[in-house]
Amino acid sequence: MIRAIVLGGFLGLAALLPAAAQSPDLIFKKSTVFRMLTWDDKLATYGIDDPDIEGVACHYTVPEKGGISGGLGLAEEVSDVSLACRQIGPVKFKAKLEQGDVVFRQSRSLLFKRMQIVRGCDAKRNVLVYLVYSDKLIDGSPKNSTSTVPIMPWGQAEAPKCADWVKG
């Protein structure tokens, strides 16, 4: 009985941890607060490719706390994240997609806070819409950023219609 409760607790915690399909590429970091004896506060810019759509990449910038708790990975990071996504080649959908699919997820605290990038399709305008936000187990944050990617022809290839690739 106790064994089942403990196992259930661990499985519940595992569901809260990030399940990123890919590791982001660090582009650069810039110090924003100098700390004499510990780690500086920084802004870090990362790049990711959409795992389900070839030809689309996103870049996001997150603040990273310094000090002792930040340097040891124990600080809860703030929810301020900026996002920019662009078409970087011919767009090719790999499979049918759901509106609001998670493209990328990353932990922003030891256990209960995570940043997520989700994607949708604006079928009327043939535009991919990306949204980044933070959530917590108890309460989320209204801070968010949105970026859009108009699907354009690339070379001789016609632009696919995102509406053709949305489930439902």
Residue, then its C-alpha position, 0 to 999 in steps of 0.5 A: m500500500i505505502r509502496a503504491i502511494v510512493l510510486g504514485g507520488f513519484l509518477g505525479l512529480a515526473a508529470l510536472l517535470p519538463a518533457a522537452a523533445q529537444s534541447p535548445d541551442l544557446i545562441f548567447k548570454k548577456s549579463t544584466v546584473f553584476r555580482m562580485l562573488t557569485w554568478d551574474d544575472k543574465l539574459a539568455t537567447y536560445g534557438i529551437d526548430d519546430p519538431d513537427i514542421e520543417g522550415v520553422a525556427c523560434h528564438y526565445t530570450v529568458p532571464e536567468k537569475g544569478g547569485i548562489s541560488g541561481g548558480l546552483g539551479l535552485a532559484e525560481e525564474v521569472s515568467d518574462v520570456s520573449l519569442a520570435c519565430r520565422q520561416i527559414g526554409p520550405v515549410k513541410f508538415k510532418a503529421k497532422l497537428e492539434q491547435g495548441d500543441v506543445v512545441f517546447r517545454q522547459s522547467r523554470s523552477l526546481l519542481f513546479k514552474r515551466m515555460q511552454i511554447v505552443r503552436g496553432c494555425d490561423a487558417k484564414r490567413n495561412v499563418l502559424v501562431y506561436l505562444v510562449y507562457s509560464d505556468k505553475l502547479i497552483d497559479g500561472s502567469p499572464k505574462n506571454s509573448t506571441s509570434t506569427v509565421p506567415i507560410m510563404p512559397w520557398g523557391q519553386a515549391e508552393a506554400p502548404k496550407c496549415a488548415d490542411w494539417v490541423k486535426g478535426 
